[in-house]
Amino acid sequence: MDDKTIKVLGALAHIAGAWAGILGLICSIILIATAEKNRHAKILGWQGLFWVIAVAVIGLITAFFFFIPVIGTIIWWLIQIAALVVSILYALKIYKGKDVQIPLVSGLARKVAKE
């Protein structure tokens, strides 16, 4: 797999986690499955997978804010918009070829990719 494809799939895996989880999962799995000798692609794949899971968990936890009338809905939307903005920033960095360090997620991805 060439470097440009890795960048595109890595960026899609991270940005899709915020708004289209299944696409993020697919891109992450493609990176993991095809990155036999490319450690960077493997790390991006695992990182994208863990990012999709993290965003989904945050979405589930913040769903409880809906039980608080008006304020809860506003808080939920602000958290979701923040997750989308952060995902876009991560995707842009990855597409530019820069290393992205996501707290908790990156360390776990590096550990899994070493195996």
N, C-alpha and C positions, 0 to 999 in steps of 0.2 A: 504494500500500500504506500503511495507516495505521500510526501509531507503535506501537500495542499489538501488532500482527502482527509488526512488525520486532523488537520486544523478545522475543517468544515464539520466533520463528525463530532469532534470534541466540543466545538462551539454549540452545535445543535443539541448535543446531549445536555449541556448545562442550561441553555436558555429554554429548552423544551420542558425542563423539570418544573418550571414555574407555571406554564400554561397548557402544556400538552404532555403529561407524564408518560404516556405510552410511546410517543415519539422519542423522548429522552431515553427511555429504557431500550428501545430498538437501536438507537445510535450507540449507546453504551455497550450493548451486547455485541454489536458488529465490531466495535473497536477491540473489545476483549478477545473475541473469537479469532480475529484476523491478525492480531499483533503478536505473532509467535516470537519474533526476534526483536521487535521494536518496543523497548521498555517504556518509552515516553507515551506511545499510543496505548499501551496496556494501563499505565497509570491514569491517563485521561479517561479511559473507559470505566475503570473502577471508580474514579472520582466522580464522573458523571452519574453513574449508577447510585452511588451513595448520596449525591446531591439531590437526585430525584426523590429518593426515599426520605431525606431530611425535609425537603419542601412539602412532601405529602404528610409527614408527621406533624409539621408545623400547621398545615392546613386543618388537619383533624383536631389538633389541640385548640386552635383558635376558633373552630366552629362553635365551641361552647359560648363564645361571646354573643352569638345570636340570641341567646336567652335573655340578654340584657337589652331592653328596648332602646332604640335609637343609638345610644352611646356604644353599645356592643357591636352593632352593625358598622358603625364608623370605625371603631378600633379594628374590626376584622378586615375591612377594606384597606385601611392603612397598612396593616401587616402584609396583606397580599400584594399590594402595590410595591412595598419595600422589597419583598421577595422577588418580584419581577424585575425591579430596577437592579438589584444585586446580581440576579441571574444574567441580565443583559451586560452588565459590566464584566462579569467573569467570562462570558462568551466572547466579548470584544477582545479581552486580553489574550484569550486562548487563540483566537483567529489571527492576532498579530504575532503569535509565536512566543508570547511571554509566559512565564511560569506562574500559575495561580495557586495561592495558598489559602484554602478554605479551612477555617478553624474546625478541628475534629475530623472533618471529611478527608482532607489531604493526607494527614498522617495515617489514617486507616487505609486509604487507597494505596499508599506507598508500601505499607506492610503486606497487603494482600498481593500486590504486583510482584513482590520479591519471590514469592513462592512459585 
